[in-house]
Amino acid sequence: MRDAFIGIGIKCTRLRKVTFLISIFIFILYMTNGGLTLWTRHISLKTTKRVIKNIRDEVIKKFYRLPKEYYSDGDRMTLHAGIVQDTFRIDVMSNGLVAQLFPSSLISAGLLFVLLYLDLPLFLLVLVISPALVLFGQYAGRVLSGKVKLYHRHFEK
């Protein structure tokens, strides 16, 4: 009887060691993911900022090549501010696409392939339900946006 308890004790200590090693491995993966996320965000931001700066420089150079009769000094400042604001909008949009949408799409596709490998019926269920969830999210966004605008209008009066 005593030997049976010793055997269980050995199995428990091995299980604890394996659990501890797995948790350390998961923590290392988590930290690596954070580091890689920061690194790719840095690369994407640096690249998009450089491209936006080049676009802004080219547009301003072409703007200043126009004949002086085309604009006055006041128009020059207004047009320059418009160019900066428009390129800023492009910058925000490109950052959203490159730094958030593209990586999340790749991760979602990878998770779908893992789900396909692990459980085909659940994969098919996700494929059937996902479009309905997207449509519901868009509908709810429109409804809530209208209600928020109405809420803000009540404070303007």
N, C-alpha and C positions, 0 to 999 in steps of 0.2 A: 504494500500500500504506500509506504513511504517513497519507494522508487517511482511510483506513478506521479506523485506530487513533484518530485525533483524533475521528472521529464517535462511536466507542464511548466515548471519554472524556467527551464532552459528554453522551451518554445516561446514563452512570454518575453524573455529577455531578447531573444532573436527578433521577435516581432517588434519589440520596442526599438531595437537598433535599426531595423529596416524602416520602420515608421519615421524615426529620427532622420535617417539618411534621405528618405524621400522628401521630408519636409524641408531639409536643407537644400536639396536639389530644386524644389519648387521655389524656394526663396531666391536662389541664384538665378533661376529663369525669370522670375518677376523683376529682379534688379537689372538683369540684362535687357529685358524688354523695355524698361524705363530708360535706360541709357541709349538703346538703339532708337527709341521714339524721339528722344531729345536730339540725337545726332541727325536723324532724317528731317526733323522739323527745322533744325539749323540750316541744313543744306538747302531745303526747299525755300525757306525764307530768304536766304542769301541769294539764291538764284533768281527768285521772282523780284526781289528788290533791285537787283542789277538790271534785269530785263526792263522793268518799269522805268528805271532811271534812264536807260538808253532810249526808250520810247518817248519819254518826256523831253529829253534833250533833242531828239530828232524833230519832234513836233514844234518845239520852240524855235529851233534853227530855221525850219521852213516858214514859220510864222514871221520871223524877223527878215526873211528874204523878200517878203511881199513889198510892193511899192508903198511909200509913206502916205500916198493919197488914199490908200485902202482903209487906214485907221488913224485915229487921233491918239494923243497920249493917254487920255482917259479910257479909250477903247482898248488900248494895249494892256493896261492893268486888268481890266475886266476879262479880256480874252486869256491873259496869262493865268488868272485865278481859275477860269473855267477849265483850262488845260490841266492845271494841277489837280483840281477836284475830279475831273473825269479820269485821269490816270490813277488817282487814289482809289476810285471805285473799281477800276480794272485790277489794281493791286489787291484789294480786299477779296474780290471774286477769285482771282487766281490763287491766292493763299488758301481760300476755302476749298478750292478744287484740288490743288496739289497736296496740301498738308493734311486735309481731313477726309475728303470724299474718296480720293484714290486709294489711300491705305485702308480705309474702312471697307471699301468694296472688295479689295483683295482678301482681307480677313474674313469677310462674310462668305466669299466664294470658297475659301479654304475650309471654313467651318461647315459649309454645306457638303463639301466632298467628304469630310470626316463623318458627318451625319449619314450620308449615303452609304458609306462603308459600314457604319455601326448598326443602322436601323433603317431599312428601306421604307417600311410603312410610315414611320415618323417623318422621314424625308419627304415623302409624297404629301403628307398632311401639311407640312410647312410650306411646300410649294403651292398647295391649294389655298391655304389661309392667308399667306403673305400679301397677295394683291388686294384682298378684301381689307386687310389691316391698313395698307397704304391708302386706299381710297377713303376709308373711315378717318384716317389721320388728316388727310387733306380737307375733308368735309368739316371735321371738328375744328381745324385751324381756321377755316373761313368763318364758321359760326362764332368762334371765340374772338376772332379779330373784329368782327362787326360789333359784338357786345362790348369789347374793350374800348372801341372808338366811341360807342354810345355812352359808356361810362365816363370817358374823358370829356365828352361834350357837356355832360351835366355840370362839370366843374367850371366850364368856360362861361356859363350864364351868370 
